[in-house]
Amino acid sequence: MNLKYKLHPSRFVYCSFVNFMFNPEDILFSFREEEGITFLVSEEVARLNNILFEETWALISVETITSLNSTGITAHISALLSIHKIPCNIVAGFYHDYLLVPYDSGSEAVQVLEV
């Protein structure tokens, strides 16, 4: 599978709240769940809003345009990263997929994926 990847330099934070508490332009991703709203924001935005967090995540975008109808992209990415024991959360946007890995594993993850 010939996919192109881009590692973004910022650190990101996952958090969840019952209420919408961020400015819309500060949110990279949000998803409403039964327990609350999951947000993905930059570490800077989290600190400015006094959000407590334990982990930061590196964002890797799949620069190749993907489709929700494509088969095997998530499996391909997961298989490569799991061999190297790199945890990954994948979020599908309309045009691209986005990978979130522990921040310190970001560069390694891109190297593994580009092989």
ZADOKE-522441 format. One record per residue: residue in three letters; x, y, z of N, C-alpha, C in turn. Coordinates in steps of 0.02 Angstrom, whole numbers, plus 50000, padded with zeros to 5 digits. Each point is the difference from the previous one (the first is absolute). Layout:
BEGIN
ALAXYZXYZXYZ;...
END
This chain:
BEGIN
MET500434994150000499575005950000500455006250000;ASN499905004449953500445005849992499665006350029;LEU500115001150064499715005750035500555004850020;LYS499865006449999500475005250022499785002550068;TYR500495001650043499865002050069500345006650017;LYS499705003750046500305006250024499945000150076;LEU500565000950034500025000750073499945007450017;HIS499505001750039499915007050021500405001250064;PRO500305005850008500455001250056499665000950068;SER499385002150002499675001550064499834993750039;ARG499945000850064499754994650044499255000950008;PHE499644994550003499275000350006499774996250062;VAL499425002050025499724997350062499294997749986;TYR499834994050025499314997550000499695002050067;CYS499385002249998499645001550062499254999049987;SER499624999450053499284998949992499635004150052;PHE499465003449978499595004150044499274999049981;VAL499565001550047499294999449987499775005849956;ASN500305005850008499815006049963500535002049949;PHE499795003449949500455002749949500355006050032;MET500664999550010500345005350038500565003649964;PHE500114998449937500555003149962499735004549945;ASN500415004649978499845003849940500044995249941;PRO499535000149955500014995349944500664999849961;GLU500335005849992500635000249963500584996650038;ASP499914998550064500534996850040499954992449998;ILE499484997349970499884992850002500234996849935;LEU500434995050005500194996349941499474994749984;PHE499724997050052499524994649992499554999850060;SER499364998549989499554998850056499514994549980;PHE499784996450049499534994549988499564999250061;ARG499345000249989499534999450055499894992650016;GLU500114998350064499884993250024499495000450056;GLU499744994450021499504999950053500285003150064;GLU500644998850015500305002450062500195007449998;GLY500065002849941500215007049994500275001349930;ILE500305005849990500285001849935500754999250003;THR500274995949956500724999249995500285005649956;PHE500535003350024500335005349963500734998249989;LEU500265002049944500724999849988500215007149987;VAL500435002550044500245006949995500765000050008;SER500315005449980500725000550009500175000550074;GLU500604998150017500225000550070499955007350024;GLU500165004749956499965007150018499285001950019;VAL499514997949961499305001550015499794996750065;ALA500224993950011499844996550063500275003950059;ARG500625002149996500315003850056499645006750010;LEU499835003549946499655006450007499324999250033;ASN499704994149993499354998650030500054996150065;ASN500614999650028500134996550063499744992850000;ILE500104996549943499804993149994500564995650027;LEU499834995550045500504995350025500054994249952;PHE500614997949985500104994349956500654996550019;GLU500044993749981500594996050015500424998549939;GLU499684999849941500354998049940499915005249945;THR500505000349956499935004049940500104995449940;TRP499705002049945499984995849940500295003749941;ALA500354996349957500245002749937499464998849948;LEU499915004849956499514999549946500374998649935;ILE499794994749967500274998349934499404999949952;SER500055004149948499464999949951500204995649941;VAL499514996449974500104996349939499875005049944;GLU500535002149967499945005349950499654997649937;THR500024993649987499644997149944499255000650014;ILE499615002149951499285000450011499734992950007;THR499634998950054499714993550014499245000649996;SER499674994449999499285000049995499714995550054;LEU499425001750025499674995750050499844993149971;ASN499984999549934499874993649967500634996049986;SER500595002850014500624996349988500044994150048;THR500294994649976500054994050040500734998950020;GLY500114998850064500654997850024500495005350023;ILE499825006449995500485005250020500144999550075;THR499484999750041500094999650072500384993750019;ALA499834994449969500344993650014500745000449981;HIS500155003149943500695000749977500415004150050;ILE499745005750019500355004450047500084996650067;SER499474997150026500024996650065500504994450001;ALA500024996049946500464994349997500725002450004;LEU500175005149961500695002550000500205002750068;LEU499575004050030500175003050065500014994850056;SER499564995149997499974995050054500634995750002;ILE500304998749943500644996349999500525003650042;HIS499985006550000500485004250038499735002250067;LYS499434997250019499685001450065499865007550010;ILE499775003349946499825007050004499245000550002;PRO499715002250055499275000950004499775005449951;CYS499404999249974499755004849951499245000550003;ASN499755006149999499295001349992499935003249931;ILE499514997649962499905002549932499325003549996;VAL500015006049973499405004049990499925001249925;ALA499424998649974499885001149929499665006749990;GLY500315004249959499695006049977499674998649933;PHE499705004949970499684999049936500504998349945;TYR500585003650000500504999149948500614996050023;HIS500165000350063500624997050025499884996250065;ASP500454995550014500014996750065500555003250042;TYR499904999750066500475003150046500184994950054;LEU500644999550015500244995250049500255003850061;LEU499844997550058500255002850062500394994650036;VAL500645001450010500444995350034500325003750059;PRO500254996450050500345003650055500525004849970;TYR500035005950028500415005349970500724997849987;ASP500304996650047500704997949993500104994649947;SER499464997149975500044994949948499845002749930;GLY499875006449995499795002949936500494998949943;SER500635001750010500494999349947500104992749981;GLU500034995750050500084992849987499404997349960;ALA499405002250018499404997749966500035001849926;VAL500195006049984500055002149929500524995849964;GLN500574998850031500514995849969499744993049985;VAL499644997150048499724993349991499495000049943;LEU499585005149996499485000249950500265001349930;GLU500555003549994500275001849934500434994649969;VAL500084994450034500404994549972499654996749942;
END
